[in-house]
Amino acid sequence: MIQFSIDRITVFQSALFQTTSTVIQLNEGVLIVDPNWLPGEIEEIKEHVGKIRGDRPCYLLFTHGDFDHIIGYRAFPGAVTIGSEGLKHHPEKEHKLRLIRDFDATYYVTRDYPVEFPELDIVITGDGQQVPIGGDTLTFYLAPGHTADGLFTVIDPLGVFVSGDYLSDFELPFIEDSARSYEQTLHKAGRILKEHAVQWLIPGHGQYTADRPEMERRASVALDHIERLKQAVLADDREALERLQQEHGFVSESTIASHEENVGIIRREYSGTESGFH
């Protein structure tokens, strides 16, 4: 379904995990971010792109390589693909594809396109790298922490900040890569908000916001959660860890497992052990 649409920006939201897909009309192209999840949802995105595209080329941007964000890759054949160097050299490409195939098999889902890991045409290797598309400029920043291959994108002419799996209105940090990197990435997001005229923040899960204090609040909440996690882990405070586990939105076996992974990574990075919270 469409979560939000104004002028040249349309944000689609899946029924699954409130995952977003963003379509942005550039002067000389159409940018599609993380098209996902279900075939009907991806078809809705394709129909929208078909209506607005004209003879402009399509650009397909991947914020990172989690399977829910690459699942629609081959639904847009011929699109120019953009992603991070970490995505290009992802060490678990086949594992991500297996997750897609397992999901589809579990729920009897069929797709009219092949399931493949993205091959990139434009590779982002460092902070501040810019890609001009006609009169529009896309500025990229590496965003490790949640995953090692994360990518922030700012479309300056429109004031759009596409943040991937950071800065959600309800998701607390899911750390799959590094807690230290996650904190650094959140600080980087704060600098982006100061250095760019951001009008629209669009996360990979949940609601967009056009409110600057809300953008800053999301970064602050995530940083605070990680800091309290570190304190609880280092103090071996089981009650505090239990409370932190319950702070996640939509508490489930999945969020509990993610919390335990957070604890394990923090324990390894800050105290040199890997035992988790049980």
N, C-alpha and C positions, 0 to 999 in steps of 0.2 A: 504494500500500500504506500501511498505518498504521505510522508510525514510532514513535509514542508515544501512549498514551491513559491518562488518569487523571481520575477524577471528571468535571469539566466541561470538560476540555481534550483535544482530539484533534488530533494533527499527522499529516497525510498527506505522503508523499514520493513524487514522481514518479520514474519510471525515467530521466527525462531531466534531467541536470545536478543531480540530487538536490534539485530544486526543491520547496519545502514549501508546503503549504496548511494553514492552521490553522482549526479550528472550535471556538468557545468558547460554551458555554451560559451566557448571562446570565440573571438572574432574570426579565427581561421581554423577552427577545429571544435570537436566535442570531446570533453574529458569525462571518462567513466571511471569511478573509483570502486574497487572491490565488489563487482556485481555478484549477488548471492540471493538466496539459498536454494529455494525450491524452484522447479522448472517454471511454474506459473508466474512466480515472482520475477524470475530472470526474463521471461517473455514480456512481462509488463515493462521492464526497463528497456528491452530491445525495441518495443513498439514506440516508446517515448523517444528514444534516440532516432528511430526512423522518421518520426514526424518532424524533428527539429534539425536534423543533420544537413539536409540538402546535399551539396556535393563536397562538403567539408570532410576532412579525414577524422577518424576516431583515434583517441589516445586512451589506453587502458592502464590505469595506475593501480599498483598493489601496495598497500601500506605495510604488509608483512606477509609471511608465508603460511600462517595458520590456515588449515584447510577450509574453514568457512569463508575466508577472504579470497581464496584463489579458485573456488568451486565453479565460478562462471567464466573462467578464462577463455575457453574455446567456443563460447557462445557468441563471441565477437571476432570472427576470423578477419584477418587483414588489419586489425587495429595495431597501432604503434604502442608497444608495451614499455612501461616505465617501472623501475623498482630499484632497490638498493643493491649494492655489491654483495651484501650478506644474503639477499634473496637469490642472486645469481649463483652463488656458491653454497647454497643451502645444503647442509650435510645430511638431511633426512628427507629428500624429495620423495623417494618411494614410499616412505612411511606416511607422508601427508596424503599421497594419492590413495594409499590403502585405507586411510580414514574416510576419505570420500566414498570409495567403493563400498566399505562396510556400512556407512550411513545409508547409502542408496539401497543396498541389499536388505538391510534391516527393515526399512520402511517401504520396500517394493517401489522405489523411485526409479523412473527411467528418464534419460536425458537424450535430446536429439543432437548432441555434440559429444566428442570424445573427452574423457577426463585426462588431462595432462597438467604437468607442472609448468608454470609460465617460463617461456624463453623471452629474455629481455632484449629490446632494441636500444633503449636508453638506460644506462646504468649510473646510479648516483653513488659517488665515492666519498663525498665529504660535505661538511656543513657549508651552507651558502651557495652551493652549486645551483646555477640557474639554467633553465631551459626556456628559450623564447619560442613561442608559438604565435606567429603573426605579430600582432601588437601587444600580446599578453605575455607576461613573464611568470613562470613557476619557479619558486625558490624552495630548495629542499634542505632538510636537516636530518642527519642520522639520529635514530631514536631507539637505542638499545635499552634493554631492561626487562620489558615484558617478553620480548624475543630479541635475539641478537640482530635480526635483520629489519627492525622497525624503521619507519620513515615518516617524518612530518613533511607536509606540503603547504605552502602558502601561495595562493593565487592573488598577487598584490593588487591588480586593478579592481578586483571585486571584494577584496578584504576577507577572503575565505581562508580559514586555517583548518585543514583536514588532519586530524590528530591520531587516526588509527585507534588502537586499543589503549588509549590514554584519555584522561579528562572526561570520562563518562559522568552522567548525572547520577548514576546509581552503582556502577561497578567500582569497587575498591581495587587496589592493585592486585593483579595476578602476575606474580613474578616467575617467569619460566627461564630467564637468562641470568640476571644479576641484580641484586638489591642496590648495590652501589651504582650501577649503571642506571637503574630505574630512577634513583634520586637525582642523578645528574641530568637525566632526560627531563624530569619535571622542572628542574631549575632552568633548563634550556627553553622549555615551553614558556616559562615566565619571561625570559629575555625576548622571545619571539613576540609575545604580547606587547612588550615595551617598544620593540624596534619596528614592528609592522602595524599598519592601521587595520587591525583585525576587527571586522564587523560581525563575522559569522564563524563560530566554532562548531565543527561537525565531527563528533567522535565516531568510532567504529561500532559502538553499541549505545543505544539510548538516544536522548533528545539533543538536538542542536540547541545552541543558545546565541542570542544576539546581545546579551547583557554582559558588559565587561566585568563588573564585580562577581558575577556568577562564574565566568571563565577563571578568574583568579581564585575563587573559592574552591573550585574543583581541584586545582593544583595544590592548594593548601591542605585540603582534606586528605589527598593521597599522600602528601609528604608527612602529615601528622600520623596517618595510619602506619606508615613504614617506621617512623621514629618510635612509636609506641610498641610496635612489633619487636624492634631491636632491643628496647629496654626490657620487655617481657622475656625475650629469649635469653638475654645475657643474665637476667636475674633468675631464670628458670621458674618464672611465675606462672604456674599452670592456670590459675584462676583468671589472670589477665589475658592469657592466650585464648581461653575459652570465650571470654567476652569479645575479644577481637574477632574471633571466628564468627560470632553471632552478628557482627556489624555488617557482614556482606549482604547485599541485596539478594532476595530470592534464595535463602539458605537451603541448600540441598546437598546430596552426596558429592556433587560436582564442586560446589563452592568449598565444602569441607576439605576435599582433596586438594584444591588449589591453595587453601589456607595452610595445609600441612606442607605443601611444596614451598610456599613462602617461608615458613618456619625453617625448613631444612636448608634452604639456600642462605637465609640470614645466619643460621647457626654455623654453616660452613664458612661463610665469608667473614664473620665477625668473631667467631670463637674457635674456629678450626676443627669443629666436629660436624657430623652429618646426621646425628640422630634427630628424628622429627618429633612432632607433638602428637600424642595419642591419648 
